[in-house]
Each structure stands twice: as C-alpha cells, then as structure tokens.
Amino acid sequence: MSDRPDIAVVMANYNGARYLAAAIQSVIRQTLTDWELILIDDASTDDSLAIAREAAGTDARIKIFAQPSRKGPGAARNRALELVTANWIAILDSDDLMPAKRLEYLSRRAHVAGASVVADNLMMFSTTSRPRSFLPERMRRQASWISLASFIRSNCLYSRTPALGYLKPLIRTDIVRELCLHYDETLRIGEDYDFLVNLMAHGYRLLLEPASAYFYRKHEKSTSYRLRADDIIALMAADERFVGRGLPFAPPIEAALKRRQHSLRSLLLYDTVITALKRRDFLWAINCAAMHPHIWPMLIQPINARLRRLAMQIRRPTNEEANVEGLVLGAAEPAH
C-alpha cells in the first residue's frame, strides 16, 4: 500500500480571500479522499493566509506555503509542482469550485480510457448570470480525444471550438517529472494553455469528458478577461519559444501554429486601436481599423457583451454566485 496520495490539488492564490474558503471546502468535500491540497499563497495582502491556515489546522491533507514576495501565478504553481507527492495533479484556481465527485469521476475515466491527461467541461458562473456550459452542445454528446492541432486551433480567434486552454485537467505526475514541465513564469494570462501545449507536443492527447464538473467563476478581478498589450506580447514570445524548440510537427500542427500567431497579432492590433480610441485619437483608430477589417468583429464584441450583461442584470437580480456555492458545496453529483 503506497503512502502517496492519489491526487494532488494544486492551488495558487493571490488576494483571493473572498472566495478561498469555498474553494478549499470544495476539495475537502471530495468523495475521493486520497488527496493532498498544495496551496501556494503569492504574498497576499488580504486575509488569504489566515483562511488557508485555519482550514489546514483541521485537515492534515492541506499544505500551505507562503511566497515571501509576489512572483505571479506561474511561479506559484511551479513551487507547488515541486512539492507534489501524488500520482496525479489537478489544478484548481482559488476562486473556483469542484463538485464533490469530480476527482473520483476524472480519476475513474482516466484509468478506464488509459488517458494520461483528462479534462472535463466547465460550468461558468458569476454574480448575475445563470451558470452555463463552456462547451457547446455538439461537444457534450460524448467523450472525445483532442489532438495537439485541434487544441491549438481552439485557442485561435474565430474558432468554432471554445478555447480549450481554459480547461483544468488531471495530469499524470510522472509525465510532468519526465518532461521537466513547468509553467512559464513570464505569463500572467494563458499559462494553462502554454503548459498543456508543451505537454501535448510530446504525443499526449487530451481526453475531454463532457460532464460539467468544474465551476469556473467570472468576477471583476478575473485575470482571464483582461488581456492587455503586455499580455499579448508575452503570449507571442511564449509561442515563439515553443516553436523554437525544434520539435517535428505534422502539417496540421504547423498550420494551427501559424493561425494562432496570426490571431495574436490581430489581438495586438485590436488593443492598439482600443488604446487610440481611449486617448481620443479617433482618426488614427478609424484608419487603422479600415486597413485591417479582420479585427472588426472584435471591436463589436465589447458592445454586445455589455448589452448581454445589462440584460442579465435586468432579468436576474439575484446572486447566482451564492446559489452555485450552495449547490456545489451541498451536493455530491457533478452537473451534466
């Protein structure tokens, strides 16, 4: 009988006190009890450490480590990876939630399918919006294997597939050790995509399960929806480092990488136009947009998103976050 836990839940946290207790409770409530939670606090200035240490005081499976200075989510996760003793690694953000059967479900599916990397669908929620599936209906009919080319294409502009880099997979620890995988510490956004694309470049496919067993919280401090020019430039540099490794890629992968590079350049151009509009340089912004019509859909998206949020607030004034937390922390079944 091994003394190693089966699954290590890796959690990086910075000033996440508002949601941290609920995230930790969702781990404690797992029906699979053979886990360890490794929480790295990235020099928070709120009550995060006190909340985490209080939870650790009642459960020896919870291990808390505090960074002496803020180094970013990638560095925090890398520190956690160094400390993992379990057979599998699961990523949980400190503002998200897991239904009680999630780890048991993913572990079982990975073993049955012989998968080294398995991820589930996300259920996205916020204060004002009803929880909704991340994956479209056509991708929820059955489990599927995701190739490297498909994974890269999903993380490009105007893809028919949602950006699968947002997924929070369960990964075999021995693969991470063997490949010396680590998170790119230069990335503030997109570090999950970068980690997975470097793993999958070695021939591993991602088993995508259709069950919505990870609750992804959207709120005013979420970093994933605030892409700045510096973030885009960092993503472009990370992609260049990936391509520069010289791994042999089949034509579909090469095409997907070129499409992603074009997407990032378009995002940078879009950010340039938005910056010009903010400084009231309207003539330059209009001329730039006219010369690059492929960015027009992006210019319209913020208006549509704002109108949708307003409509949701009018229709549903109740606190959906509280409803979801009550559901997840009080129930044992993953949502479908």
N, C-alpha and C positions, 0 to 999 in steps of 0.2 A: 504494500500500500504506500503510495507516494505521499510525502508531506507537502508537495507543491500544490497550491490551489489550481483549479482547472482554468479559471478566467481571471485576468487582471483588468479591472476597470480603471482606465487612465483618465484623469480629470485635471485640466489646467484651469486655474481661476485667477481673475484679477477684478477686485471690487465687485464681486458677484453676490454680496451678502443677501440681497433682496430675494434671490431665487435658490441660493445654495442649499439651504436646509431641505427643500423639496427635492432637489436633485439627489442629495445623499440618501434621503428616505426612499427614493425610488430604487436605489441599489440595495438598501437593507431589506426591502420587501421582496426581493427576487426569490422565486421558488427554487432556483438553483442556488444552493447555499455555499457551494465550494468556490468562493471568490475572494479576491482582495481588491480593495479600493485604494489606489495610489493617487492622492490629491497633492498637486504642487501649487502652492499659492505664490503668485508672481508679484510679491511685495505690495499686497493690497493695503489701502489706507482706510478701509471701512471695517466692519465687524466680521469679515470673512473668516479670519483665523480663529476667532473665538467660537464661531458657529461650528467650524470644522472640528476643532479640538473637543468641543462638547460632545459631538457625535462620536468621535474616536474614543472618548472616555467610556462609552457604553458598548463599544464593539471593537474587539481587538483586530478584526479584519481590515479596519480603516487605518491607513497610514498617512500622516500629514507631514509635508516637508515645505518649509518656507524659503523662498529665494531671498537673499539679502538685498537685492536690487531688481528693479523691473527689467526683464530681458525679452519679453514677448511670449506669445503662445507656443511658438515652435521650440524655443529653449526650454520652456516649462515641460512640454511633452517629452522632449529628449531626455530631460532629467528623470521623468517618470519611467521611460523605457529602460533606462539603466537599472532601475530598481525592481523591474518586473521579475517575479519568480514563477509565474503561472505558465500553463501550456498555451493559452490563448490570450490575445489582447483585444479589449473592446474600448472604444473611445466614447466618452460621454462628456458633453460640454456642461459647464456648471450652471447653465440656465435652462437646460433641457430635462426631459423626464423619460423613464423607461417603464412600461407596464410590467407587472410582476413576473410574467412568464417569458419575458423577452430573451434573457440569456439562455434559459433552458431550451427555448424554441430554436434559436440560432445554432446553439451547440449541437442539438439533435440533427438539424438539417445539414449542417456541415459534415457530420460524421456519416450520415446516410448517403449523401451525394459524393463523399470523398473530396470535398472542397477545402482549399487552403485559405480562401478568402470568401466570406459570405456577408451580404448586407441585406437589410430589409427596407421596405418603403418608409417614408417619413409621413407623419401627420403634422402639418404645420398649423400653428395656432397663435393667437395674440389676444390682447385685451378686448378688442372689439369685433374680431372676425371669428366666425364658426370654424372649427377645425376642418381642414381639407387635405386630401391626399396629394402628396408631391408627385406621384406617378400618375399619368393619365390612365383611363380605364383600359385601354388596349394593352397596357403593360402590367395590369393587375390580374390577368386571367390565369397565368401560370408562371412558375419559376423559369428563369432564363439565364444562360451563360453570357456574360458580357466580355467581348474581346477588347484588346487594347485599342484598336482602331475605333470601335464603337464608343468606348469610354472617352477617348479624346474628342471625337465628333460631338458628343453630348455637351461638352464644355466649350462649344463654339457659339457664336451669335446665330440666331435664327434656326437653331437645331430643333427638329421635331421631338427630340428626346430631352427631357429636363436634364440640367447639369448634374451628372451623377457624382461629381466631385463633392457634393454636399452630403453624400451618404456617410454613415458612421459604421464601418464594417467590423466584423470579428475576424481577426487575423492570427494565424499560427505564429507563435513566438519564435520557433526555431528558424522560420524563414527570415524574420526581421534580423535575427542574430547572424544567420549565414550570409545574408546580403549586406550586412552592416548598414541597414536602412536607418535614416534619421530624418527628422523634419527640417526643412530649410528655414533657418532662423532669420533670414532676411525678409520673409514673407509675413505680412500682417493679415492678409486675406489669401485664400487659395492654397494654404499649406496642406490641407487634406487631399486635394487633387494632386498636388506635386508628390506627396508621399505615395499615393496609390499608383500613379503613372510610373514611378520609378520601380515599384514592386512588380507591376504587371509587365513591364518591359522585359522581365526575365522569364516570360512564358506562362505566368499565372493568370487564369481567367477569374472574373468575379461572378460568383453565384448570386443572382438578385432574386430575393424572395418577395412575393407580392404583399405579404401581410404588413399592415401599418403598425409596426411595433417600436417606433422611436418617435417621441413627441418633440418637435423642433419649435422652440419658442422664438417668435419675432417680436422685438420690442425696440424702444427708442435708442438703446445702447448697443444693439446688434451690429457687429462689425461687417457682417457679410453683405450688407446692403448699402454700404457707404464706400464705394470704390473711388479712390482719388487718383490723380495722375501718378503720384509716387508709387501707389499700389500697382498700377498697371505696368509701370516701368520695371518694378521688381518682378512681376509675373513674366514679363518678356525676357528678363535676364535669366530667370529660373528655367524657362523653356529653352533658351539658348544653351545653358549648361547641360540640360538633358540631351538635346540633340548633339552637343559637342562630345558626349561620351563615346560616340562612335559605334554604338550598338547597331547590328544589322537589322534593318527594318524592311518589311514587305511593302510593296507599293501602296496598299490601302492605308497603312500606318503613316507612310511618308505624306500621302495626300491629306490625311487628317491633321498632321502636324502643321502643314502649310496653311490649312484652313484656320487652325487655331491662331497661328501667327498673324494672319490677316485680320482675324477677329480682334485681337489685342491692339493692333494698330488702329482699327476702326474705333475701338473704345477710347484710345488716347486722343484721337481726333475729336470724338464727341465731347470729351472732357475739355478740350481746348475751346470748342465752340461755346460750351456752357460757361466757361470762365470768362470768355469775351462778352457774353450776354450779361453776366453779373457786373462787369465793370462798365456796362452800357456802351460797349463798342459794337453797336448793332450792325453797322455797315460791314465791318470785317466778318462778323459771325454769319451774316446772310451770304456774303460772297463765298466764304469757306464751305458753308452747307450746300450752296448751289453747285460748287465744284465737286462735291462728294455726296451725291444723292443717296448712297447706300447707308448713310447714317440717319436719314430722315425718320425711319421707324423708331429709332432710339430717342429722337427729340420729342416724339409724340407720346412715348411711353409714360414719362412722369405725369403728364396731364391726365392720361387715362387712369393711372394708378391713384392719383389724388381724388379723382371723381369716384372711383370704386370705394376708397376708404371712407369718403364722405357718405356715400350711400349706405355702407355697412353701419356706420355710426348712427344714422337716422333710423335704420331698421332694427338694429340690435344694440340698445344702450347698455345691456347687462355686461358683467365682467366675465368674458369667456375664459380668461386665464384661470380664475377661481374654479369655474366649472370643470375645466380639464384637469386641474390638480386634484380636485375631489374625485374625479373618475379614475385617474391613473393611480393615485395613492390609496384608493379604496377598493380597487378591483384587481383581479388576478389574470384576466384574459386580455390578450393583445387585440386591438381593434382590427377589423377587416373591412 
